[in-house]
Amino acid sequence: MFEQLPVRADGDVGDVLRRRLGLGATSLDMLSLVNGAAVQGVHRDFLAAGAQMLRTNTLAATRLHLTPLELADRTEAVNVAACGLAREVAGPEGVVMGTVGQVPGQHPLAELEKAYAEQIIYLSDSQVDFLLFSHFTSLAQAQVALRMAVRASDAPVMALLTLDEAGCTQEGTPLAQAAQALAQGGAQALGISCRAGAQPLAPLLAPLLELGLPLGVLLGAQGFGPAPLNPSHQTHFAQTLRQLGEMGVAIVGGCCGIGPEDIGGRGAV
């Protein structure tokens, strides 16, 4: 299905919510339950700016994310509500990405598997078009989540890694090797989210293009300028997305710090 998807994804739903509502350290995912109008406002603004895919507000919505906030019993409700809000804005023909983020801290494998499987089931049952693994700095955790997705869901997976300055995962695995492992594990699309380290994007992504799977690149404001980006930085961001498309990247968009004004900025693809 990825070959038929539109090119441009949205940006950082959570960061836009934080800026608009003046929030500090809080569960942005809970806003899907307590302030759905604000969440949908962000989705609508991304859509109006030209985004053709919307991600759910579920980056930190596993039970392990919510337990320290004493919200574990709301895990299903948070995920289902977020999917409903995004789908209502996207419409029946739109594309909704069910976002799954890396769990912070150290946890027994069985707990990680249960948490990822649970969220993936909630997202899949809410009929997202595909699962978006975002902000995974750890290849090992991405593999756990992918294994649970293969077992618990029929939804395709786009697995994106967030790299260090050397272009590696937190285990020190180069992107090309990590991507190959995820492809072998069943991911239908690969790529990077947020930052790509200090390496130029073209040589970093070249080995991934050779794998023959669709690539997704969702870049954060880091590397372009402080968020929110000014017009000059927006132009640079838009030019980078356009260059990625020319390289053969199938899905381009934003991550941390990228709002609707950046997705729809000067020179946008």
N, C-alpha and C positions, 0 to 999 in steps of 0.2 A: 504493500500500500504506500510505502514511502515515496516511490517514484512519482506518484500522482499528487503528492501533497504540495501545497503552496510553498513559496520560498521563505517568506518573512515571518518569524515568530515575534512574540511580544518581548517585554523586558522584565524588570524586577518588580513584581507585584508588591512584595513585602516592603521593599524600601520606599516605594511610592506611598504606600499606606502610612508608613512611619513618618514620612515628611509631612504629609497632608494633615495627619491627626495629631502631630506633635508628640508621638509616643516615644518612650524610652525602652528599657529592657522589659518586654512583655511578650506574650504569646500572640504573634500576629495571626496565626492560624485560627485562634478563637474568634477573631473578628468575623469569620464566616458565619458564626452563630449569633453574635451579639450586635454586629453592624454590617449586615449583608449589603445594605445600600452603598456603603463606602467601598466595599470590595467590588461590587458591580460597577461602581463609578470608574474605578481603575480599569477594569476589563473594557468598558465602553470607550474609554479614552484611548486605550491601545488599539482597539478596533478602528476607531475613527482616524487614528494616525496612520493606518495602513497595515497593521499587524493582521496576519491571516491565520494565526494560531494563538490560542489562549491557554496559559497554564493555570492549573488549579492552585489555590492558596493553601497548599499542603506540604510545603517544603520541610516543615518540622512537625509533622502530624502523626508520627508513629506513637505507639503507647510509651516507648522509652523516652521520646522527646517530652511527652505530656506528663509523665509520672512525677518528675520533680516539681511541677506546677500544681500537683494534686488534681489533675484533669484527665487522668487515665480513663475514667469511666465515660468520658466524652469523645473518645477516639473515633468511634464509628460516626457519631453525629457530626464531628468536625469535618471528616473526609466527605461524607455524603452531602453535607450542606455546601461545601466548597465546589464540589462537582456540579451541583444543581445551579449554583450562581453563575459559574462559567458557561454552562450549557445554555442557560436562558439567554445570556448575552450573545453567545456565538450562533445560536439558532441550530436547528436540526441538521443543516448542511455544513455548519462550521466545524472547525477542528479544535478539540479540547485535549490538552496534554495533562495526564494525571501525574503530578509532580511527587517524586520520592527523593528525600534528601538523606545524606549520611547521618547516622546516629553518633552523637559525640560521646567521648569517654570509652572506657573498657567494659565490655559486657560478655558474659558467657555466650558461646556460639548458639546454644539452644534458645537463649533469650532474643538474640539478634534475628535468628530465623523466624521465630514466632512473631516478632514485631513487624518485620518486613512483610511476611506472608499475610498478616492481618490487614495491614494498610493496602497492600496490593489487591486483596480481595475486595475491600470496600471501594477502591477506585474502579476496579474492573466491573464490579456489579453496578456501578453508577454509570457505566457505558462511556468511559473516556475512549478517545480514539487510539491513543497509545500511551504507554508509560514513559515518563521522562525522568531518568536518573540524573540528578543535577547536584553539583557541589560535592562530588565524591573525590576526596583527596586520596583515599585508600582503595587500592585495587582489590584488596582482600574483602573489604566490606561491599564493594560493588559486585564482586562475585557472589557473595552471600545473597544479596538482594536479587541478583539475576537468577540464581538458582531457585529462589522462592517464586519468582515470577514465572519461570518455566513450569514449575510444579503446580502453581495455584491459579494461573490465569492463561487465557488465550490471547491477551492483549500484546501487541508488538512492543518491544522495548528499544528506546533510544538511550544508550548509556554514554553519558558525558563525564569526563574526568577533569578535575581541577588540578593543575600542575604547579610544581615549585619553580624556582628561577632556572633550574637546569632542565626543565621540561620533563620532569619525572613525577611519579606518584610519591606519596609519603614513604613508601617502602624503598624508594630509589629505582623503581622500574621505569624504563623509558616508555614514552607514549606508544611507540610502535609495538613494543612487546606487550604492553598492557592491553592495547586495543585488540591485538590478535587473540589474547586470552579471552576477552569478552566476546569476540566473534565466535570463538569455538564454544563458548558457554551458552550461546543462543541469542545474543543481541542482534537485532535486525538493523540497527543503525548505530553509529559510533561518533565520537568527537570530543570536544572540550567545552567547558563552561567556565565563565567568570574570567580567569586569567590563564595565560598560556606561557608563563615564565618569561624569560628574557630572549628566547630564541625567536627568529622571524617565523611567521606563520607558514609560509610556503614550504620550506624544507621540513618543518615539524609535521605537517599534514600529508606530505607526499606519500609516505609509506602506508598511510591509512587509505588513501585513494586507491592504492594498488590492491587492497583487500576486496574491492568490488562492492562494498556495502555503502548505502547512503551515509553522508557525513552531516553532522550538525555542529555548528559553532555559535555559541551564545556568549558574547564577550561582555565583560563588565566595564565600568567607567575607568577603572584602574588602567593606566597606560595611555589614556586619552586626556584626562584632566580630572579635577575634583568634581564630584556630583553636587548639584546638577551641572551638566556640561554647558559651557558657553557656546555661542554660535560657531566659533572657529573649531572647537573640539567636536561639536556635532557633525560638522562637515568632514572632519578626519574620520570619525566613527562611521559615517555613511559611506565614505570612500572605501574604508576597509571591508565593510560588508559587501560592497559591490565587487571588490577584488576577490573576495572569497567565493562569490558566486561564479566569477569568471574562471576560477581554479577548478570548479566542479563540486563545491560544497552545496549540498541540496537544501539545507535549512540554516538560515542565518538569523541572528537576533541579538537580544541583549540579556544581560545578567545584572550583577550587583551595581546599583547606582544608575541604571539605564531606565529612563521613564518614557512616556508617550512622546514627549517633545523631541527626544533623541531618535526614537524609531522613525518618527515622521519628519526628521530634521532635513536640513539642506542636502540635496544630492542623495536622498534615501533611495534604496533599491526598489 
